C-alpha cells in the first residue's frame, strides 16, 4: 500500500514508499548496473531459459511500478508548479507599471484597445463604416465590459469615464436577452456625453416586436445626445427610427443606408438636426431626404431630374460626392446644366454628371468611373473628353487639384494629351493619377506630362504630382517605368515639380520588392528642389472614403 506524505511547508505529496524514499536511487541503479539484457541479445539462441524468463518478467513488473510512481510524482509537481506560477504572477501584477499610470493615460490605452476591437474588419470591406456582425455594445465580452472586470482600479476608471462608453455605441438587431437592462446600464455610464452611434438592422430576418420596442426605447432615451450616427437598416427599421427620433440637437454627421428603400420614401430626419454639416445617403436620392441649410458636405445619388436643383439651393454646400443613376435620369431630362455656385470640391463616380452641372467656384475635382458606366453605358473617349472639356469651359473655374483613376485614363487613351494641354488645366498645382506601369494608356499619360523642347510646358503650375502605381501585369521590368523616371527628371530640371509622391498597392512580397526598386529610382532624383513622399495607397476612386467613410 502506497503512503502519501504531504510536506508541511509546500504541500508536496510523496507517493513513493518509505523504503523508496530512503533509497530513491537504489532500484534504478540496480537495473542500470545489470547487463542481463545485453548478455541475452549477444547469444544466438532465440528461446529464453526459464530462469531468464522469470528474471525479465520480474524486472518488467518492477519497472512498470516505478514508472507509475514517477508519473504520479510528475503530475503532482506540475499541479503544484502551476499553482505557484499563478500565485507568483498575481502578486507580481500588483507592481505592474500599468497600475502606476496616470488616469488619463490609462483611459487612452482603454480607448486604443476598444478601437482596435471595433476596427478588426477582415472581410474586404475596409472602407465600410459598419462594424462586423460579431460586434455589438450589448456583448458583455466586448472590450469595455471585460476591461472593467480586471481590477477595482480599472473598473472605477472606466465607470467614471463617460467618453469611453460614448464612442462607437453599436446598436444591432436582433438583441440578446436582458437587452433592456444592459442598455440602461450602458447609457447610464455615458453620462451626458455626446454619442457616436451605429444602428445596424438585421436584413436576413424580420424584426420582432420586442426588438422594435427595445430599439425605440434606446432611440428615445439617447437621440438628443447623438453627435455622429451611421444607420444601416431595412425599410422597416428606418420607419421605426423615424417614429422614435424626436430631435437631434447635437447631430453633426449622418450616414444612412437603407436596404431596398421604397421609391416614394421621403425622410425629414435631417431637418431635426440644426447642427448637421455632413450627410451621406448611399442608397437614397437627393429628393428623398430633406436637408437643413447648414450642410457643407454631401454624398448621394442623382435619381430624379430635380435632384440637382434641390442641391443647388444649399448655399453652404462646399464638398460633394455624386453618383448618377442613368436609368432614372438622362441628360435630355436636364436640358440646361444646373449652376451650383458654392461647390469647391467635387467627387464624381460617373463622368456623365459633368454634363449636367456648372460649378464656377470649383477648385478640386476627382474623376472616377463606376463599373456601371464602364460596362453598361460603355462611354467612349470622345464623349468623356468632350464632357470634361465642356464642363471646365462652361464653369470657368480655376481648378487647383485634379485626380483621375485608371479606368477613366484607360478610356481617354491618346486624348489625354489634348486634355491636359488645355487652358482649363493650366492653373493645376496638384495632380493625382493612377497608373499601371506596363499599360500603353499609362505611357500616354506619362508622355503628356513630359516637357518637350520647343513646346509649351504641360501643366506649368504643377507643384505636387502623385503617382498611384499599380503593378505590371506582364513584364517584370516594364519599359514604361523608365519613361516615368525620365518625366520626373525632366520636370525637376525645368522647375516644373517640387513634390513627387508615390503610392503602391501591395499584394505580395514580389510586388513589395519591385516597389522598393521603383522607390529607389525616384529617390535618386531628389534634391533641394525636389522632395519625395511615399504614402499609403489611396487612389482616386477611394479618395472620398476618408471624407465620408467612417466616424471620427
Buried (B, 14 or more C-beta within 10 A) or exposed (E): EEEEEEEEEEEEBBBBBEEBEEEEEEBEEEEEEEEEEEEBEEEEEEEBEEEBEEBBEEBEEEEEBBEEBEEBBEEBEEEBEEEEEEEEEEEEEEEEEEEEBEEEEBBEEBBEEBEEBBEEBEEEEEEBBBBBEEBBBBBEEBBBBBBBEEEEEBEEBBBEBBEBBBBBBBBBBBBEEEBBEBBEEBBEBBEEBBBBBBBBBBEEEEBEEEBBBBBBBBBEEBBBBBBBBBBBBBBBBBBBBBEBBEEBEBBBBBBBBBBEBEEEBEBEBBBBBEEBBBBBBBBBBBBBBEBBEBBBBBBBBBBBBBBBBBBBEBEEBBBBBBBBBBEBBEEEEBEEBBBBEBBBBBBBBBBBBBBBBBBBBBBBBBBBBBEBBBEEBEBEBEBBBBBBBBBBEBBEBEBBBBBBBBBBBBBBBEBBBEBBBEEBBBBBBBBBBBBBBBBEBBBBBBBBBBBEEEEEBBBBEBBBBBBBBBBBEEEEEBEBBEBBBBBBBBBBBEEBBBBBBBBBBEEEEEBEEBBEEBBEBBEEBEEEEBEBEBEEEBBBBBBBBEBBBBBE
